[in-house]
Amino acid sequence: MRLLDVMNEVEFTFNKHWDEIKNIEIKDIAYNSSKCEDGYIFVAIKGETVDGHKYAKNAYKRGNRVFILQDDIELAEDAIKLFVEDSRIALSKMSSNYFGNPSKDLKVIGVTGTKGKTTITNYISSVLNKAGLNTGVIGTNGTFYNGIKEKTLNTTPESYELHRIFKTMLDNGVKCVSMEVSSGGIMMERVKDVDFDIAIFSNLSPDHIGPKEHPTFEHYLECKARLFKLAKHGIINIDDKYANQIIEKATCDIETFSIENNSDMKALNIEYSRAIDSLGVSFDVKTKNEEFNAYICAPGTFSIYNALAVISVCRYLNIEKDIMIEALKSAKVKGRVEVLPVLDYATIIVDYAHNGVSLESILQTLKKYDHNRLICLFGSVGGRTELRRKELGEVASRECDLCILTSDNPDFEDPMNVIKDIADAFKGSNCDYIVEPDRKVAVEKAIEIAREGDMIVFAGKGHEESQLIKGEWIPFSETEIAINAAKKLMENKSEKKLS
């Protein structure tokens, strides 16, 4: 591809004569110098901790001769320097150009918010695929399409990776993409040149605020709102207290959904249900023109909000109502309020809740279902903020009957340090707790102590299949451990009955 075609609509200056660059052919784009070779463009990205300009000479040594730079740096005489105001913005447009602007040929649905992004994107994919619209997913759990899975480093991949994924999906028959759009992804211009058909706002609460993330909550909100300047159509949870601020900043047309406030689509007559392999909720959906019943195989108010977002998408895309309702009934997401049918006398749930807000949401939801004891097994990430540990402890000690405090990606920190910080929040609480730093042993202990009617939540790991210990990711499947522990327990009980 010609360099000038890659740079289409990118403003730049350069250090060579026009005749020297106008016919240059480009093999590919790289923003990591180790991936460079002859015929590539190296884009020097300025990050929070790493400045790509420092690696330009390494890219040159690997054969790279064309450089996208924000600052002038010393390079060999034959290096071609193209100067841009912001290399992240340049990378976004260049990547879209290089892959043929694939998002324009896809129906792209972007989901943003503090909670619910993963669940909503996966529900959308599940329902649309069952309705016959080939839909891929990009998000926290990775990239999925046509039975193919690819890991992603970030919830919202870097712009080059994003447009590469779009192109690959398009080439494989995908028609629609449901993707998580993180505030960080928006802030770092990863989605600037994505042609969004639909943008969804789920909710907003303080998160990702710190030196390497958003400086203030206002900045966090502003980044979320930017998605609604990139999309053609917006779908917004009007019950959220920040919804109107998102709407005020939007440039697309907006429709709303709710449980409490007036909206374009409202859930009424909510009823909770419980089975050995699921916790669900049914509700009536009321719009200006019709009313119908829907069911989602997940518990609580937040599941209704997630379902309303999916229904809004389906209606906008003209999916047949009966197909949508039937598909929604079986929509599930691994590690998100996932019920493991391993004990017939207790409910075992795996969930990704790893901060105070999300843990409180799931625990308060579960309390709406009949139960004996509510037990929560959880920890907190090592080497991170102590505030999260305090919040988790405060929520769990207030909402639960018993807790098992354990590890959760301790990395280089002693798990007992983390547990101690969490345990401090239990002082003066009526909630008892057990300390077991080995998470595998902790899960087995939870299965062992389960009684008739108990609800036990394994919080924090969710879909994850590993534990970060001393800088190394160790294979760890909480689901598999729970299944094996329950199987062993039931076998032992059977043996005792026979003896």
Secondary structure, DSSP 8 states (H G I E B T S, - for coil): -BHHHHTTT---EESS-HHHHTT-B--EEESSGGG--TTEEEE--B-SS-BGGGGHHHHHHTT--EEEESS-----TT-EEEE-S-HHHHHHHHHHHHTT-GGGGSEEEEEESSS-HHHHHHHHHHHHHHTT--EEEEETTEEEETTEEE--SSSS--HHHHHHHHHHHHHTT--EEEEE--HHHHHTTTTTT--EEEEEE----S-SBSTTSBSSHHHHHHHHHHGGGTEEEEEEETTSTTHHHHHHH--SEEEEEESSS--SEEEEEEEEEEETTEEEEEEEEEESS-EEEEEESS-HHHHHHHHHHHHHHHHHTT--HHHHHHHHHT---TTSSEEETT-SSSEEEEE---SHHHHHHHHHHHTTS--S-EEEEE---TTS-HHHHHHHHHHHHHH-SEEEE--SS-BTS-HHHHHHHHHGGGTT-S-EEEE-S-HHHHHHHHHHH--TT-EEEEES-TT--EEEETTEEEE--HHHHHHHHHHHHHHHHHHHHH-
